[in-house]
Amino acid sequence: MLESSGSHSQNRLTLLTQKLADLLETSADNVQIISITDAADEPGSVDVTFAAHGSPYYTPEKLNTLVWISRQDVSSSSTAVIVSPMATTI
């Protein structure tokens, strides 16, 4: 889940995608933002579901853990606040 904190959502999406790619040591082309929806339990926040493909393969649990451990770095780079990561398989 991400809490928005800026006005240029497309730019933030690009920054988030690149930061996730850097974190996972893969190309930004291998990171897919699957959905962005309003978060019912966190007013002013959105849920972002993402997936990463390519080599190496990471389970959703591993992706979530990597994002959670690096949440300060991801947040500062994408002007978003990580509340809880939500990775999925595709």
Number of C-alpha atoms within 10 A of each C-alpha: 20 24 20 17 15 11 9 10 13 9 13 18 16 14 19 22 23 21 21 26 18 13 15 21 11 17 15 18 12 16 20 16 15 12 10 13 11 15 15 10 9 13 9 12 20 20 21 21 18 22 19 27 16 11 10 10 11 17 14 18 14 12 22 18 16 16 23 17 11 14 18 13 14 23 20 13 15 24 21 23 18 23 16 15 20 19 22 14 12 10
